Amino acid sequence: QHKIKRVTEAQAKKNAGPSAAEVEQNKIAEMVAKDGLQIVEVAPDGDCLFNSLLMGQGEHTGGEAVKALRARAAQFIEDHETEFSGFIEEEGGVKSYCEKVRKWPGGIWGSHVELTAISRDLHVPIIIHSADANGITVIGEEFMVKDGGVKPLRVSFHKHMFTLGEHYNAVLPLSSK
């Protein structure tokens, strides 16, 4: 009887089909592959957004590089407080929020706010690939230059990859990894 139960559980899992994470991952991977790109996984360590952007710039990831990018994002947000304050729900306001962005290790997870600050500070477009209906969101579209110029940084945004919450990975040309 114990053996029958195991077979039944295994069969039930098989019949359940792909998980939401698998569906999401496959959809984004197919989308970026059409543009000669690939998803490059980044550790889910709370710095995934920052490391994904650093990978896109061809920079070293982790440690001091993450700390510097976090500080740069926080400084831009503070310098443009009136533009960002409506998007920050922090009891202590923008100042308190930026202290948490700067904190490394263990700072808050990066979000659309930090992506916007980094895009505007670096004058670079950031393209977010996701499994949502539109599939692509561009931050800093004003920095998009046709026929050369600054290449956009690309990340993939995953809602279902980990049970802890949202996650970012780098999106790079197929030739790199």
N, C-alpha and C positions, 0 to 999 in steps of 0.2 A: 504494500500500500504506500509506503514511503517513496518508493521508486516512481510510482504512478504520479504522485503529487509533483515531483521534480519535473517530470516530462510535461505535465500540464502547465506548470509555471513557465518553463522555457518556451513552450508552444504559445502561450498567451503573450509573452514578450515579443516573440517573432511576429505574431499576428497583429500586434499593436501598430506596426509600421514605424517609420522614422520619427524620432523625437522632434520637438519644436526647434531645438538647437541644431540638429542635423539638417532640417529643412531650411532654416535660416542660413547656415553655413554654405550649403550647396547653392542656394539662390544667389548669394553675394559672390561666391567663387565663380559661378557661371557668368555673372554680369561683368566682373572685372576681367575675366579671361578674354572676353570679346574685344577688349581694348589692349590686349597684350600685357595684362597685369596679373599679379597673384597676391593672395593674402599671405603675409608673413606673420606668424603667431608671435605675440609679445606676452611676457609673463603677466599673470593676473595679480600684480603686487601692489595695486593702488596707484601706480605711476604709468599705467598702460597707455594712456593718452599721450603723455609727455614722451615716453620712449618711442611710441609709434611715429610721432612727429620728428624726433631726433633721427630715427632710422631713415625717414623720408628725406632728410637733409644730408644723409650720408655721414652723420656725426656718430660719435661714441654714445652709447646709451648707459643709463644707470648713473648712480653716484652723483658726482659733481655736475655732470651735464644736466641731469634732471633737476637738481637743486637750482642751477642757474636759469633754466627755462621756467621753472615755477616762480622764481623771483621776478623774472622779466614779465610774466603774465600778471602777477600781483601788482607790480609797479604800474603797469599800463592801466589796470583797472582802477587803482587809486588815483592816478593822474587824470582819469576820465570818469570820476565817481558819478557825476550826474547822469551820464549815459548808461551806466551799468546798474545803478542803485535799484531801479525798478525790477531787475531780474535776479536780485540777490535777496533771499529770504533768510536773513541771519539776524538773530536778536541784537547783536552788537553792531549791526550795519556793515558797511563796506570795509571799514578798518579791521573789524574782527574776522570777516570773511577772508580778507587778504592775508591775515596772519596764518590762517589755516591752509591757504594755498601755498604760502612760502614754506611751511613746515615740511622738513624732510629729515629723516624718513617719517612716514605716518601722516602726511598731509591729506587733505580731503581729495577725493577723486576728481579728476578733471571733467569738465562738462562743456556745454555749448558756450558758456560765459568765457572760459579760458581759451577755447578755440577761437572765439571772436577777438579776444585781446591779442593773442599771438598772431593771428592773421593781420590785424591792423598794425601791430607793432613792427612786424617783419616785412610788411607790405607784400604779402604772399597769399594767394588764394589757397584755401583748404577745401578739398573735396571729400565729403563723407559718403561712403557707399554703405547702404543698408538694405534690408529686406523689405522696407516699407514700400508702399504703393509707388512713390516717385522713384525710389531707388538711389537717387543722388541728391545731396544738398551741397550747395556751394556757399562757403563763407568767404567774404572778401572778393566777391565777383568783380568788383571795380579794379582789382589787381590782375585780372586775367588778361594776358596779352597773347594775341594770335601771332603765329609765325615767329616763334622764338620768345625771348624775354624770360621772365621768371616762370619756372615750371611749378605747377601747383603741388602742394603736399597732399598726400592721399592717405586716408585711414578708412578702416571698415568699423562699423558700429554694430555690436551684437547685443541684443536684449536677452537672449536665451542661452548664451554659451555657458554661463556659470550660474549656479544657484544663488551666489552672493549678490548678483546684480549685473549691471551693464558693463560692457567691456569693449575696448578698442584694440585693433590690430593694425599693423602697417600694411599699406598696399604699395607694392613696388613693381617695377618692370619684371617680366618673366626671366630675363637674363640675370637678375641679381637675386641674392638670397642671404 
